[in-house]
Amino acid sequence: MFELLDAALGEGSILLNQEASTVAECFTLAGNALEVSGRTTPEYTFEMIEVFNELGPYMVIAPNIALAHARPGSNVISTGLSLVTLNKPVEFGSKKFDPVNIVIGLAAVDHDAHIDLMAELSEFFMNVTNVNFLLQADEVGNVRALFR
Amino acid sequence: MKIIAVCGMGIGSSISLKMNAEKALEALGIKAEVEALDLRKAQNEGHSADIILTTDDLIPLLQELPGKLVEITYVWDLAEIREKLASALGQ
């Protein structure tokens, strides 16, 4: 059903019920998960935090969902995602969509190879049932089952 | 007719904006090219765009462009994009 999402989320890229109290902590979780699953170098995490500091909360893309990312470049090894759910929501300073309880990390090798992946991502997260399931999920296997 | 979809890095919300704008244009029966751009590229190369689609945070940073700025609240919401594009195109 969501084959591209499933494939983009590599081994170790899904972290459920995490603790974070700041944007930087959220991005570190999402960035580490990208790194562990082989998508990025550790520097990418710092780039994501810099982008947030420079451009602000525009990365809160949907109600309660942040899409953490930096730009394509040498710190991206391959295109992929990470997915972090938070135990307690975090304020990102987004007037329209705060607070955040789902952080999606995105690494892309260029500007257009992941267009179909973004389509699947929005389709999945526009569905409130999927979001609620995700927020209550305790096991990665149950989340994977939702994609398949 | 040239439309650009702009976000900070050109890989996140601008991609969703571009996809939904293309769907909206098709529904409206309008032919136009839609390009997703990062903020810096849009500031430097966006002068030929007739319409600039972006989110609220980036609106102040794109005021210098001559094209019509259209603020999209929710880039995943096709209905909002269709409505605002139709209005910007005078339909």
gemmi code that builds the backbone of each chain (N, CA, C; Angstrom):
import gemmi

chains = {
    "A": [
        ("MET", (0.831, -1.220, 0.000), (0.000, 0.000, 0.000), (0.861, 1.263, 0.000)),
        ("PHE", (1.833, 1.247, 0.915), (2.763, 2.387, 0.970), (4.180, 1.849, 0.812)),
        ("GLU", (4.413, 1.274, -0.363), (5.681, 0.583, -0.604), (6.885, 1.517, -0.570)),
        ("LEU", (6.697, 2.723, -1.116), (7.827, 3.662, -1.153), (8.188, 4.129, 0.256)),
        ("LEU", (7.162, 4.375, 1.070), (7.400, 4.773, 2.469), (8.134, 3.661, 3.202)),
        ("ASP", (7.651, 2.446, 3.019), (8.239, 1.290, 3.686), (9.718, 1.161, 3.313)),
        ("ALA", (10.001, 1.315, 2.021), (11.379, 1.172, 1.550), (12.257, 2.343, 1.987)),
        ("ALA", (11.660, 3.537, 2.052), (12.447, 4.728, 2.415), (12.834, 4.717, 3.889)),
        ("LEU", (12.017, 4.013, 4.702), (12.307, 3.906, 6.134), (13.176, 2.668, 6.365)),
        ("GLY", (14.471, 2.880, 6.413), (15.411, 1.758, 6.546), (15.405, 1.175, 7.952)),
        ("GLU", (16.180, 0.113, 8.112), (16.319, -0.563, 9.411), (16.804, 0.452, 10.472)),
        ("GLY", (16.058, 0.553, 11.559), (16.466, 1.458, 12.643), (15.992, 2.890, 12.478)),
        ("SER", (15.183, 3.144, 11.462), (14.783, 4.530, 11.186), (13.467, 4.927, 11.856)),
        ("ILE", (12.794, 3.955, 12.488), (11.521, 4.270, 13.147), (11.725, 4.215, 14.665)),
        ("LEU", (11.484, 5.343, 15.320), (11.639, 5.425, 16.778), (10.310, 5.853, 17.380)),
        ("LEU", (9.766, 5.024, 18.268), (8.435, 5.311, 18.819), (8.520, 5.764, 20.274)),
        ("ASN", (7.579, 6.636, 20.656), (7.440, 7.092, 22.053), (8.731, 7.660, 22.630)),
        ("GLN", (9.324, 8.581, 21.897), (10.591, 9.157, 22.329), (10.366, 10.371, 23.235)),
        ("GLU", (11.416, 10.681, 24.006), (11.371, 11.861, 24.873), (12.191, 12.980, 24.248)),
        ("ALA", (11.582, 14.148, 24.116), (12.322, 15.330, 23.656), (11.600, 16.553, 24.179)),
        ("SER", (12.368, 17.614, 24.486), (11.688, 18.815, 24.968), (12.023, 20.047, 24.135)),
        ("THR", (12.993, 19.920, 23.205), (13.327, 21.060, 22.352), (13.347, 20.613, 20.884)),
        ("VAL", (13.317, 21.611, 19.997), (13.398, 21.319, 18.561), (14.710, 20.590, 18.261)),
        ("ALA", (15.799, 21.061, 18.850), (17.108, 20.445, 18.580), (17.106, 18.972, 18.990)),
        ("GLU", (16.467, 18.672, 20.121), (16.409, 17.269, 20.560), (15.574, 16.426, 19.583)),
        ("CYS", (14.490, 17.010, 19.097), (13.656, 16.308, 18.110), (14.459, 16.011, 16.849)),
        ("PHE", (15.189, 17.030, 16.372), (15.947, 16.872, 15.134), (17.104, 15.903, 15.319)),
        ("THR", (17.673, 15.876, 16.539), (18.760, 14.942, 16.814), (18.244, 13.506, 16.746)),
        ("LEU", (17.044, 13.276, 17.296), (16.444, 11.934, 17.210), (16.219, 11.536, 15.752)),
        ("ALA", (15.612, 12.445, 14.988), (15.310, 12.150, 13.578), (16.601, 11.994, 12.771)),
        ("GLY", (17.591, 12.822, 13.079), (18.876, 12.795, 12.369), (19.658, 11.530, 12.681)),
        ("ASN", (19.685, 11.146, 13.970), (20.378, 9.907, 14.347), (19.748, 8.699, 13.659)),
        ("ALA", (18.412, 8.714, 13.558), (17.717, 7.593, 12.916), (18.044, 7.532, 11.419)),
        ("LEU", (18.222, 8.683, 10.788), (18.651, 8.710, 9.381), (20.069, 8.153, 9.263)),
        ("GLU", (20.906, 8.547, 10.217), (22.307, 8.115, 10.183), (22.414, 6.599, 10.422)),
        ("VAL", (21.713, 6.114, 11.441), (21.750, 4.682, 11.776), (21.273, 3.831, 10.597)),
        ("SER", (20.288, 4.351, 9.866), (19.750, 3.567, 8.750), (20.522, 3.815, 7.449)),
        ("GLY", (21.649, 4.498, 7.567), (22.576, 4.600, 6.439), (22.258, 5.680, 5.414)),
        ("ARG", (21.373, 6.614, 5.776), (20.994, 7.646, 4.796), (21.899, 8.869, 4.797)),
        ("THR", (22.419, 9.200, 5.974), (23.142, 10.469, 6.102), (24.386, 10.322, 6.969)),
        ("THR", (25.237, 11.347, 6.926), (26.358, 11.444, 7.854), (25.869, 12.224, 9.089)),
        ("PRO", (26.624, 12.169, 10.193), (26.195, 12.901, 11.394), (26.028, 14.408, 11.143)),
        ("GLU", (26.787, 14.941, 10.197), (26.725, 16.394, 9.929), (25.346, 16.820, 9.455)),
        ("TYR", (24.639, 15.916, 8.817), (23.316, 16.270, 8.282), (22.381, 16.734, 9.401)),
        ("THR", (22.513, 16.091, 10.567), (21.677, 16.476, 11.712), (21.915, 17.947, 12.068)),
        ("PHE", (23.192, 18.348, 12.092), (23.522, 19.744, 12.416), (22.978, 20.685, 11.341)),
        ("GLU", (23.049, 20.236, 10.094), (22.497, 21.057, 9.004), (20.996, 21.277, 9.191)),
        ("MET", (20.292, 20.229, 9.586), (18.843, 20.356, 9.788), (18.544, 21.380, 10.884)),
        ("ILE", (19.314, 21.332, 11.966), (19.094, 22.264, 13.078), (19.415, 23.695, 12.628)),
        ("GLU", (20.478, 23.841, 11.816), (20.825, 25.170, 11.279), (19.703, 25.730, 10.407)),
        ("VAL", (19.124, 24.866, 9.570), (18.030, 25.306, 8.699), (16.864, 25.803, 9.546)),
        ("PHE", (16.583, 25.075, 10.604), (15.485, 25.502, 11.478), (15.807, 26.850, 12.113)),
        ("ASN", (17.042, 27.006, 12.587), (17.417, 28.272, 13.228), (17.354, 29.436, 12.253)),
        ("GLU", (17.639, 29.140, 10.987), (17.670, 30.205, 9.973), (16.263, 30.545, 9.467)),
        ("LEU", (15.475, 29.531, 9.185), (14.201, 29.771, 8.502), (12.972, 29.560, 9.379)),
        ("GLY", (13.193, 29.075, 10.598), (12.078, 28.978, 11.532), (11.160, 27.801, 11.295)),
        ("PRO", (9.951, 27.921, 11.827), (9.080, 26.748, 11.977), (8.361, 26.320, 10.707)),
        ("TYR", (8.816, 26.773, 9.541), (8.103, 26.385, 8.318), (8.144, 24.871, 8.086)),
        ("MET", (9.071, 24.196, 8.748), (9.165, 22.737, 8.565), (8.032, 21.973, 9.249)),
        ("VAL", (7.221, 22.665, 10.034), (6.013, 22.020, 10.570), (4.994, 22.053, 9.424)),
        ("ILE", (4.927, 20.936, 8.723), (4.286, 20.902, 7.401), (2.783, 20.627, 7.485)),
        ("ALA", (2.362, 19.998, 8.572), (0.955, 19.609, 8.741), (0.637, 19.651, 10.234)),
        ("PRO", (-0.639, 19.582, 10.601), (-0.966, 19.640, 12.024), (-0.193, 18.594, 12.827)),
        ("ASN", (0.626, 19.067, 13.768), (1.402, 18.221, 14.688), (2.514, 17.408, 14.023)),
        ("ILE", (2.848, 17.718, 12.773), (3.877, 16.956, 12.061), (4.977, 17.881, 11.523)),
        ("ALA", (6.234, 17.585, 11.915), (7.366, 18.346, 11.381), (8.123, 17.487, 10.366)),
        ("LEU", (8.529, 18.117, 9.266), (9.346, 17.437, 8.259), (10.751, 18.026, 8.356)),
        ("ALA", (11.593, 17.347, 9.138), (12.946, 17.844, 9.371), (13.833, 17.491, 8.182)),
        ("HIS", (14.527, 18.487, 7.637), (15.407, 18.201, 6.507), (16.388, 19.346, 6.288)),
        ("ALA", (17.483, 19.026, 5.590), (18.400, 20.062, 5.122), (18.420, 19.929, 3.606)),
        ("ARG", (19.473, 20.443, 2.971), (19.444, 20.368, 1.505), (20.231, 19.154, 1.003)),
        ("PRO", (19.968, 18.748, -0.244), (20.786, 17.677, -0.828), (22.255, 18.119, -0.816)),
        ("GLY", (23.165, 17.170, -0.655), (24.583, 17.538, -0.630), (25.407, 16.357, -0.180)),
        ("SER", (26.673, 16.646, 0.159), (27.608, 15.564, 0.440), (27.269, 14.804, 1.721)),
        ("ASN", (26.417, 15.367, 2.573), (26.049, 14.663, 3.804), (24.883, 13.701, 3.637)),
        ("VAL", (24.347, 13.648, 2.415), (23.284, 12.686, 2.127), (23.884, 11.507, 1.360)),
        ("ILE", (23.723, 10.310, 1.926), (24.275, 9.106, 1.292), (23.251, 8.521, 0.317)),
        ("SER", (22.003, 8.413, 0.763), (20.934, 7.979, -0.140), (19.611, 8.580, 0.337)),
        ("THR", (18.658, 8.653, -0.571), (17.362, 9.241, -0.233), (16.615, 8.331, 0.735)),
        ("GLY", (16.070, 8.923, 1.785), (15.315, 8.112, 2.733), (14.650, 8.949, 3.804)),
        ("LEU", (13.948, 8.257, 4.676), (13.183, 8.921, 5.734), (13.521, 8.316, 7.089)),
        ("SER", (13.220, 9.082, 8.146), (13.132, 8.509, 9.481), (11.820, 8.988, 10.083)),
        ("LEU", (11.376, 8.280, 11.103), (10.062, 8.582, 11.676), (10.161, 8.480, 13.198)),
        ("VAL", (9.827, 9.576, 13.872), (9.925, 9.633, 15.326), (8.578, 10.063, 15.910)),
        ("THR", (8.047, 9.280, 16.838), (6.862, 9.754, 17.560), (7.288, 10.156, 18.972)),
        ("LEU", (6.668, 11.222, 19.473), (7.068, 11.791, 20.762), (6.022, 11.475, 21.833)),
        ("ASN", (6.511, 11.165, 23.022), (5.605, 10.939, 24.155), (4.854, 12.210, 24.518)),
        ("LYS", (5.613, 13.318, 24.553), (4.993, 14.604, 24.872), (5.240, 15.564, 23.721)),
        ("PRO", (4.208, 16.294, 23.288), (4.398, 17.196, 22.155), (5.370, 18.343, 22.474)),
        ("VAL", (6.028, 18.843, 21.438), (7.021, 19.916, 21.570), (6.568, 21.135, 20.758)),
        ("GLU", (6.717, 22.320, 21.334), (6.378, 23.564, 20.633), (7.494, 23.926, 19.657)),
        ("PHE", (7.141, 24.102, 18.389), (8.125, 24.476, 17.369), (8.003, 25.960, 17.003)),
        ("GLY", (6.998, 26.627, 17.528), (6.781, 28.031, 17.151), (5.961, 28.183, 15.881)),
        ("SER", (5.256, 27.131, 15.493), (4.403, 27.220, 14.307), (3.026, 27.720, 14.726)),
        ("LYS", (2.622, 28.869, 14.137), (1.342, 29.466, 14.525), (0.183, 28.556, 14.147)),
        ("LYS", (0.326, 27.840, 13.038), (-0.814, 27.078, 12.541), (-0.852, 25.617, 12.974)),
        ("PHE", (0.321, 25.001, 13.190), (0.314, 23.545, 13.358), (0.936, 23.020, 14.652)),
        ("ASP", (1.352, 23.894, 15.585), (1.923, 23.427, 16.849), (0.865, 22.733, 17.702)),
        ("PRO", (1.230, 21.880, 18.667), (2.573, 21.362, 18.918), (2.853, 20.123, 18.071)),
        ("VAL", (4.124, 19.737, 18.041), (4.551, 18.630, 17.186), (4.665, 17.343, 18.000)),
        ("ASN", (4.071, 16.283, 17.506), (4.304, 14.984, 18.150), (4.777, 13.897, 17.175)),
        ("ILE", (4.903, 14.274, 15.904), (5.522, 13.363, 14.937), (6.607, 14.136, 14.178)),
        ("VAL", (7.814, 13.600, 14.179), (8.904, 14.229, 13.428), (9.366, 13.256, 12.344)),
        ("ILE", (9.294, 13.723, 11.100), (9.752, 12.918, 9.974), (11.078, 13.521, 9.519)),
        ("GLY", (12.114, 12.696, 9.446), (13.393, 13.162, 8.917), (13.438, 12.833, 7.427)),
        ("LEU", (13.886, 13.776, 6.625), (13.978, 13.551, 5.178), (15.384, 13.860, 4.688)),
        ("ALA", (15.955, 12.910, 3.962), (17.221, 13.148, 3.265), (16.961, 12.867, 1.791)),
        ("ALA", (17.381, 13.775, 0.922), (17.156, 13.585, -0.512), (18.448, 13.860, -1.264)),
        ("VAL", (18.747, 13.013, -2.251), (19.996, 13.184, -3.009), (19.893, 14.327, -4.017)),
        ("ASP", (18.671, 14.627, -4.445), (18.503, 15.770, -5.353), (17.107, 16.348, -5.150)),
        ("HIS", (16.689, 17.223, -6.071), (15.426, 17.930, -5.834), (14.200, 17.204, -6.374)),
        ("ASP", (14.390, 16.177, -7.198), (13.159, 15.596, -7.752), (13.043, 14.074, -7.762)),
        ("ALA", (14.080, 13.358, -7.307), (13.994, 11.893, -7.357), (12.991, 11.325, -6.346)),
        ("HIS", (12.570, 12.147, -5.377), (11.702, 11.625, -4.315), (10.266, 12.156, -4.417)),
        ("ILE", (9.879, 12.594, -5.603), (8.538, 13.171, -5.771), (7.443, 12.147, -5.462)),
        ("ASP", (7.588, 10.927, -5.971), (6.573, 9.899, -5.714), (6.530, 9.525, -4.227)),
        ("LEU", (7.709, 9.540, -3.601), (7.773, 9.265, -2.166), (7.007, 10.339, -1.381)),
        ("MET", (7.171, 11.605, -1.776), (6.456, 12.696, -1.093), (4.943, 12.556, -1.277)),
        ("ALA", (4.537, 12.049, -2.436), (3.105, 11.853, -2.683), (2.553, 10.790, -1.726)),
        ("GLU", (3.306, 9.712, -1.574), (2.876, 8.659, -0.647), (2.877, 9.152, 0.797)),
        ("LEU", (3.914, 9.924, 1.126), (4.039, 10.468, 2.486), (2.817, 11.315, 2.842)),
        ("SER", (2.428, 12.217, 1.929), (1.289, 13.083, 2.231), (-0.004, 12.278, 2.271)),
        ("GLU", (-0.131, 11.310, 1.379), (-1.338, 10.474, 1.383), (-1.477, 9.726, 2.723)),
        ("PHE", (-0.356, 9.179, 3.188), (-0.389, 8.429, 4.447), (-0.747, 9.338, 5.629)),
        ("PHE", (-0.084, 10.497, 5.694), (-0.247, 11.343, 6.878), (-1.481, 12.252, 6.838)),
        ("MET", (-2.119, 12.358, 5.671), (-3.381, 13.096, 5.598), (-4.514, 12.268, 6.216)),
        ("ASN", (-4.268, 10.982, 6.391), (-5.286, 10.079, 6.934), (-5.176, 10.045, 8.471)),
        ("VAL", (-6.174, 10.617, 9.129), (-6.143, 10.758, 10.591), (-6.044, 9.392, 11.290)),
        ("THR", (-6.661, 8.392, 10.702), (-6.608, 7.046, 11.284), (-5.163, 6.545, 11.349)),
        ("ASN", (-4.415, 6.778, 10.272), (-3.004, 6.374, 10.262), (-2.206, 7.112, 11.332)),
        ("VAL", (-2.444, 8.427, 11.438), (-1.702, 9.241, 12.404), (-2.006, 8.771, 13.830)),
        ("ASN", (-3.273, 8.543, 14.123), (-3.640, 8.100, 15.465), (-3.057, 6.722, 15.792)),
        ("PHE", (-3.074, 5.851, 14.801), (-2.478, 4.521, 15.004), (-0.997, 4.661, 15.342)),
        ("LEU", (-0.333, 5.504, 14.576), (1.105, 5.722, 14.748), (1.420, 6.250, 16.150)),
        ("LEU", (0.607, 7.205, 16.602), (0.855, 7.823, 17.909), (0.633, 6.833, 19.046)),
        ("GLN", (-0.191, 5.828, 18.817), (-0.438, 4.851, 19.870), (0.433, 3.605, 19.732)),
        ("ALA", (1.186, 3.520, 18.644), (1.971, 2.306, 18.375), (3.153, 2.188, 19.334)),
        ("ASP", (3.377, 0.973, 19.818), (4.519, 0.708, 20.692), (5.570, -0.136, 19.994)),
        ("GLU", (5.170, -0.773, 18.890), (6.103, -1.671, 18.227), (6.274, -1.314, 16.757)),
        ("VAL", (7.538, -1.293, 16.347), (7.860, -0.934, 14.964), (7.169, -1.884, 13.982)),
        ("GLY", (7.083, -3.163, 14.357), (6.453, -4.155, 13.487), (5.012, -3.795, 13.152)),
        ("ASN", (4.300, -3.220, 14.123), (2.912, -2.820, 13.882), (2.827, -1.648, 12.914)),
        ("VAL", (3.819, -0.771, 12.986), (3.864, 0.370, 12.065), (4.172, -0.133, 10.655)),
        ("ARG", (5.136, -1.039, 10.573), (5.481, -1.625, 9.266), (4.253, -2.285, 8.624)),
        ("ALA", (3.476, -2.961, 9.470), (2.303, -3.672, 8.959), (1.310, -2.704, 8.307)),
        ("LEU", (1.295, -1.486, 8.807), (0.393, -0.465, 8.272), (0.791, -0.055, 6.840)),
        ("PHE", (2.076, -0.173, 6.543), (2.572, 0.220, 5.213), (2.356, -0.888, 4.180)),
        ("ARG", (2.152, -2.129, 4.670), (2.223, -3.284, 3.757), (0.859, -3.846, 3.397)),
    ],
    "B": [
        ("MET", (2.592, 30.921, -19.089), (2.324, 30.960, -17.638), (3.366, 30.142, -16.900)),
        ("LYS", (4.049, 30.780, -15.947), (5.047, 30.054, -15.170), (4.735, 30.186, -13.676)),
        ("ILE", (4.713, 29.054, -13.003), (4.417, 29.032, -11.574), (5.597, 28.401, -10.855)),
        ("ILE", (6.024, 29.033, -9.758), (7.058, 28.370, -8.959), (6.504, 28.046, -7.570)),
        ("ALA", (6.936, 26.909, -7.037), (6.564, 26.465, -5.694), (7.831, 26.530, -4.858)),
        ("VAL", (7.796, 27.306, -3.770), (9.026, 27.607, -3.053), (8.976, 27.124, -1.603)),
        ("CYS", (10.069, 26.458, -1.176), (10.256, 26.214, 0.264), (11.732, 26.410, 0.580)),
        ("GLY", (12.085, 26.306, 1.831), (13.435, 26.653, 2.270), (14.524, 25.909, 1.523)),
        ("MET", (14.380, 24.592, 1.420), (15.434, 23.764, 0.843), (15.076, 23.195, -0.519)),
        ("GLY", (13.832, 23.346, -0.924), (13.426, 22.849, -2.238), (13.242, 21.345, -2.325)),
        ("ILE", (13.108, 20.677, -1.181), (12.879, 19.228, -1.240), (11.671, 18.777, -0.425)),
        ("GLY", (11.107, 19.667, 0.379), (10.014, 19.273, 1.266), (8.689, 19.815, 0.784)),
        ("SER", (8.245, 20.897, 1.418), (6.909, 21.400, 1.096), (6.774, 21.867, -0.350)),
        ("SER", (7.871, 22.317, -0.968), (7.754, 22.780, -2.362), (7.396, 21.629, -3.302)),
        ("ILE", (7.848, 20.422, -2.967), (7.529, 19.256, -3.802), (6.028, 18.939, -3.699)),
        ("SER", (5.504, 18.979, -2.469), (4.069, 18.757, -2.287), (3.258, 19.859, -2.964)),
        ("LEU", (3.738, 21.103, -2.829), (3.060, 22.234, -3.476), (3.001, 22.053, -4.984)),
        ("LYS", (4.128, 21.646, -5.564), (4.200, 21.448, -7.015), (3.222, 20.364, -7.462)),
        ("MET", (3.221, 19.239, -6.737), (2.328, 18.131, -7.100), (0.874, 18.557, -7.065)),
        ("ASN", (0.498, 19.223, -5.976), (-0.901, 19.622, -5.844), (-1.268, 20.744, -6.813)),
        ("ALA", (-0.321, 21.619, -7.105), (-0.596, 22.688, -8.071), (-0.834, 22.085, -9.457)),
        ("GLU", (-0.049, 21.070, -9.805), (-0.241, 20.427, -11.117), (-1.618, 19.761, -11.204)),
        ("LYS", (-2.026, 19.107, -10.101), (-3.360, 18.496, -10.071), (-4.443, 19.565, -10.184)),
        ("ALA", (-4.256, 20.661, -9.470), (-5.252, 21.738, -9.473), (-5.377, 22.363, -10.856)),
        ("LEU", (-4.231, 22.571, -11.515), (-4.238, 23.184, -12.850), (-4.944, 22.277, -13.850)),
        ("GLU", (-4.705, 20.983, -13.704), (-5.351, 20.028, -14.591), (-6.874, 20.101, -14.410)),
        ("ALA", (-7.293, 20.152, -13.138), (-8.732, 20.241, -12.841), (-9.324, 21.536, -13.386)),
        ("LEU", (-8.515, 22.596, -13.369), (-9.000, 23.897, -13.847), (-8.858, 24.037, -15.367)),
        ("GLY", (-8.201, 23.055, -15.988), (-8.007, 23.091, -17.430), (-7.033, 24.169, -17.883)),
        ("ILE", (-6.028, 24.429, -17.035), (-5.051, 25.471, -17.375), (-3.681, 24.835, -17.599)),
        ("LYS", (-3.042, 25.266, -18.684), (-1.694, 24.758, -18.970), (-0.671, 25.708, -18.363)),
        ("ALA", (0.177, 25.174, -17.511), (1.240, 25.998, -16.943), (2.352, 25.091, -16.453)),
        ("GLU", (3.555, 25.663, -16.464), (4.701, 24.910, -15.987), (4.870, 25.222, -14.494)),
        ("VAL", (5.037, 24.175, -13.675), (5.258, 24.397, -12.243), (6.630, 23.859, -11.868)),
        ("GLU", (7.429, 24.707, -11.234), (8.766, 24.291, -10.845), (8.931, 24.450, -9.330)),
        ("ALA", (9.496, 23.429, -8.669), (9.794, 23.523, -7.239), (11.192, 24.104, -7.065)),
        ("LEU", (11.300, 25.130, -6.223), (12.586, 25.796, -6.032), (12.880, 26.010, -4.551)),
        ("ASP", (14.180, 26.026, -4.182), (14.506, 26.430, -2.823), (14.510, 27.961, -2.755)),
        ("LEU", (14.475, 28.453, -1.529), (14.308, 29.887, -1.303), (15.354, 30.731, -2.036)),
        ("ARG", (16.618, 30.336, -1.904), (17.698, 31.141, -2.487), (17.576, 31.197, -4.015)),
        ("LYS", (17.293, 30.040, -4.594), (17.159, 29.968, -6.045), (15.949, 30.793, -6.505)),
        ("ALA", (14.888, 30.731, -5.724), (13.687, 31.500, -6.072), (13.984, 32.992, -6.016)),
        ("GLN", (14.730, 33.421, -4.990), (15.071, 34.846, -4.869), (15.928, 35.316, -6.040)),
        ("ASN", (16.809, 34.417, -6.513), (17.720, 34.795, -7.597), (17.137, 34.602, -8.983)),
        ("GLU", (16.320, 33.558, -9.139), (15.881, 33.192, -10.490), (14.379, 33.238, -10.681)),
        ("GLY", (13.656, 33.729, -9.674), (12.195, 33.654, -9.729), (11.507, 34.823, -10.404)),
        ("HIS", (12.298, 35.712, -11.026), (11.701, 36.940, -11.570), (10.777, 36.714, -12.750)),
        ("SER", (10.942, 35.569, -13.414), (10.096, 35.318, -14.584), (8.794, 34.595, -14.210)),
        ("ALA", (8.629, 34.286, -12.928), (7.421, 33.550, -12.517), (6.217, 34.478, -12.441)),
        ("ASP", (5.086, 33.995, -12.968), (3.845, 34.778, -12.878), (3.206, 34.618, -11.501)),
        ("ILE", (3.322, 33.399, -10.975), (2.728, 33.115, -9.661), (3.750, 32.393, -8.798)),
        ("ILE", (3.836, 32.814, -7.529), (4.746, 32.180, -6.579), (3.912, 31.567, -5.461)),
        ("LEU", (3.972, 30.250, -5.357), (3.257, 29.552, -4.288), (4.230, 29.284, -3.153)),
        ("THR", (3.860, 29.677, -1.930), (4.739, 29.372, -0.802), (3.956, 29.423, 0.498)),
        ("THR", (4.649, 29.141, 1.620), (3.971, 29.133, 2.922), (4.209, 30.457, 3.658)),
        ("ASP", (3.446, 30.699, 4.704), (3.439, 32.007, 5.373), (4.822, 32.498, 5.812)),
        ("ASP", (5.642, 31.590, 6.363), (6.944, 32.018, 6.893), (7.851, 32.613, 5.820)),
        ("LEU", (7.679, 32.144, 4.586), (8.602, 32.565, 3.531), (8.077, 33.750, 2.708)),
        ("ILE", (6.823, 34.105, 2.907), (6.232, 35.225, 2.153), (7.071, 36.509, 2.258)),
        ("PRO", (7.487, 36.901, 3.496), (8.241, 38.158, 3.610), (9.572, 38.128, 2.855)),
        ("LEU", (10.103, 36.930, 2.624), (11.416, 36.807, 1.985), (11.323, 36.789, 0.459)),
        ("LEU", (10.093, 36.814, -0.060), (9.904, 36.728, -1.511), (9.183, 37.954, -2.071)),
        ("GLN", (9.043, 38.987, -1.236), (8.289, 40.186, -1.630), (8.894, 40.906, -2.836)),
        ("GLU", (10.203, 40.746, -3.041), (10.890, 41.477, -4.116), (10.521, 40.961, -5.507)),
        ("LEU", (10.003, 39.745, -5.571), (9.682, 39.176, -6.880), (8.439, 39.844, -7.466)),
        ("PRO", (8.453, 40.066, -8.788), (7.326, 40.764, -9.413), (6.051, 39.922, -9.532)),
        ("GLY", (6.166, 38.620, -9.487), (4.987, 37.758, -9.646), (4.023, 37.857, -8.474)),
        ("LYS", (2.841, 37.269, -8.690), (1.818, 37.287, -7.639), (2.140, 36.245, -6.566)),
        ("LEU", (2.232, 36.705, -5.305), (2.524, 35.785, -4.200), (1.233, 35.165, -3.691)),
        ("VAL", (1.208, 33.842, -3.627), (0.028, 33.148, -3.121), (0.436, 32.329, -1.898)),
        ("GLU", (-0.150, 32.695, -0.749), (0.204, 32.026, 0.500), (-0.648, 30.781, 0.705)),
        ("ILE", (0.020, 29.647, 0.864), (-0.685, 28.390, 1.100), (-0.483, 27.979, 2.558)),
        ("THR", (-1.556, 27.749, 3.270), (-1.467, 27.382, 4.680), (-1.015, 25.924, 4.835)),
        ("TYR", (-1.659, 25.062, 4.046), (-1.441, 23.628, 4.238), (-1.115, 23.007, 2.881)),
        ("VAL", (0.160, 22.701, 2.677), (0.620, 22.283, 1.344), (0.080, 20.919, 0.912)),
        ("TRP", (-0.453, 20.139, 1.850), (-1.013, 18.832, 1.499), (-2.500, 18.928, 1.153)),
        ("ASP", (-3.062, 20.123, 1.264), (-4.502, 20.293, 1.054), (-4.787, 20.755, -0.383)),
        ("LEU", (-5.146, 19.780, -1.220), (-5.382, 20.074, -2.637), (-6.500, 21.108, -2.830)),
        ("ALA", (-7.547, 21.008, -2.013), (-8.697, 21.922, -2.160), (-8.272, 23.379, -1.939)),
        ("GLU", (-7.442, 23.608, -0.927), (-6.978, 24.979, -0.663), (-6.160, 25.503, -1.840)),
        ("ILE", (-5.280, 24.673, -2.364), (-4.407, 25.100, -3.458), (-5.229, 25.376, -4.721)),
        ("ARG", (-6.213, 24.515, -4.979), (-7.061, 24.703, -6.157), (-7.828, 26.024, -6.057)),
        ("GLU", (-8.375, 26.273, -4.872), (-9.155, 27.495, -4.648), (-8.295, 28.753, -4.804)),
        ("LYS", (-7.123, 28.732, -4.186), (-6.267, 29.921, -4.215), (-5.646, 30.142, -5.596)),
        ("LEU", (-5.317, 29.044, -6.291), (-4.790, 29.179, -7.654), (-5.867, 29.735, -8.587)),
        ("ALA", (-7.072, 29.225, -8.448), (-8.180, 29.690, -9.293), (-8.396, 31.180, -9.086)),
        ("SER", (-8.357, 31.593, -7.826), (-8.558, 32.998, -7.506), (-7.413, 33.857, -8.060)),
        ("ALA", (-6.174, 33.381, -7.920), (-5.015, 34.120, -8.438), (-5.051, 34.220, -9.964)),
        ("LEU", (-5.642, 33.225, -10.595), (-5.710, 33.213, -12.065), (-6.969, 33.910, -12.572)),
        ("GLY", (-7.739, 34.465, -11.638), (-8.940, 35.201, -12.005), (-10.064, 34.323, -12.521)),
        ("GLN", (-10.153, 33.114, -11.956), (-11.222, 32.203, -12.407), (-12.268, 31.993, -11.326)),
    ],
}
model = gemmi.Model(1)
for chain_id, residues in chains.items():
    chain = gemmi.Chain(chain_id)
    for i, (resn, *xyz) in enumerate(residues, 1):
        res = gemmi.Residue()
        res.name, res.seqid = resn, gemmi.SeqId(i, " ")
        for name, pos in zip(("N", "CA", "C"), xyz):
            atom = gemmi.Atom()
            atom.name, atom.element = name, gemmi.Element(name[0])
            atom.pos, atom.b_iso = gemmi.Position(*pos), 0.0
            res.add_atom(atom)
        chain.add_residue(res)
    model.add_chain(chain)
structure = gemmi.Structure()
structure.add_model(model)
structure.setup_entities()
